[in-house]
Amino acid sequence: MQDDVLSEVLRPLWLTDVFHSTWRAGGQWGVEGHDDSCAIVHYMVDGGCVITFDDGSDPVTLNEGDLAVFPHGTAHTFAAETGVAATPLSALLAQSPPGGSQVVTVGTPPYRTQMLCASLRYCATGEPVLYSALPRLIVIRDRFLKGESLLVRTLEALPSEVGRTAPGSRLVTLRAFETVFVLSLRIAMEQLADESPALQALHHPGISKALMAIHGSYGKPWTVGSLAREAGMSRSVFAQLFRELVGQPPMRHLTLRRLQEARRQLADTSVPLTEIARLIGYASLVGFHLAFRKEYGMTPGEYRAGHRSTPGQVRATA
């Protein structure tokens, strides 16, 4: 069930492209990143580094074989050790087109640290409703990776694959990093749930069933009571726990999931508004209009006129 709910939660995520870079570092080095509207992945091939945030929180050490995922592209610094002077990321990365690749050398030789990095860009329209509740950093330690043969093989193959220019390399690289991203979230959900309420929600036997219902069958006439029955919990306990773990009431979460699907339909199809309203669970077009306008400050028709999907988007195959 947990794998199913993760698939449903990630299904709307449309990965559009990936920029990847291989980093070689030595001596006293540091790189200061910036906020970015994408998911970021760091994989330590050799050596290690320290990750810090500008809020004074404790530094996080990455060792060889560790994988770090930043679901929201949160600004961070990665360096040989804390306190090292850091160079802005923009000064080290050249302007690269979507799907680009770059080899970056930082610090002084010998370059004993090697890290594979990627920025996974996705369409904001398809950002999963629960995605924003994920922690800013998920670290998968080497000991957890060893039990995931597909993830390990993919990570081991990436350093040689990202440098290739063979036909189809861009799509292969996108799919490979997509696999790394989804499998990382699965490990986090199964092994690191205590570190995040959102991960606990995905792992909880009852709440995960309700999330599965909301994300997979959003068009049904759900109520708090029927969702509680789906979860096998009392109405009051379910409503309280759902809000604690997900960060919003069940019906609010359902509304956002429905409107997310409405945005996708409006931007990517020519399905009539009345049919979209029916598909996402609204009994009337008026109710759909009111809910959409309240959330986004415009009517569905206005949204359709101004938001069309960019050609070439690739939907995540969770």
Steps between C-alpha positions, in 0.01 A plus 500: 500500500779744585658460156157561347437819693844634408422430135170684526650796684778537241287425194425866416870591513612595150877493470600731218877473495817440696827689528778286640857572598800303622698673774865437583630673810816518707658703776291755689204551272143622537204576273206722594178404322175692459128425516381333182161384377602139451598187687874460559696178542857463633669159485842461663703281265830548688596688814250710692371847575305703756162657421385810687201733483499871580258462792763378745376140508746219561721407204439170320797287400490294181740210465595286204195314371244733664217657303342838582169617354370856524133469389450879482842615382565674834810722504796332671878500515709189442865509597803304616420606858302763689635853501678476165460800269241409236487598134154587360361218286420743219871582467590135443218379276496624142168581335378165373196408294233263636627147506858627526797358681814650647818392678596739780834515682519690827774547759856381451653168393510217572125471427400207718134593543259420218129576510225455244232771510174549315221756484169332414261758358130432512190684389360705790147413384567136581666542839340236725276638773694323775838588346528837673486326839816297434809606700755727334767229515478122487825311555518134400805346662712241323378224732139557386597516133665158511160333536368668184669321211327701224592831660860391562546379143352823363725716715808297408421533129425873504859637508581328169157556343477875558810561291371318193370667185340190350151522346234515770747593775294798615187291552695214660661742743163656588347159566800390705487802729123466518548142622753619759257766621199270538696216659655748745155611612395137538798423725433817700136402543591152621814570702493867602131568567567632850695793353198658327121513560444474123706181482311368802173568317616296200611217728201498740271203421180701540597846374675348197171331402319833522773667293472222246128568476544876469778489244378203299122547516458876547186501287299301756265683744726457802414633845706501817290207619548291186873571496520398866328172416746450213782549751338264752493771767242695696399832346645715777832315532541492122431872455742598775783268391460589132536868580803438724688295240389656172477857629143569387150355551395205280242697299746783436751245373232348276406842360862578414544162331186556293606849398847376416347254257278778366807712426659211315190444292463870426861543395552175314165401344197643326251321727192725554474672839179317588671166442804601705271599787332159486829309474649660808194453717292820478126459460467835322709727282418790735654319797812427297527864387463630855758262644749568221460878519534499879825304480669663201331837460378427147237291325583164339449660158746778578750245624466294182556807286823593676652166599592244242743214561846539355563253214724211592397456863567154638268365766663322789463123486479444872 
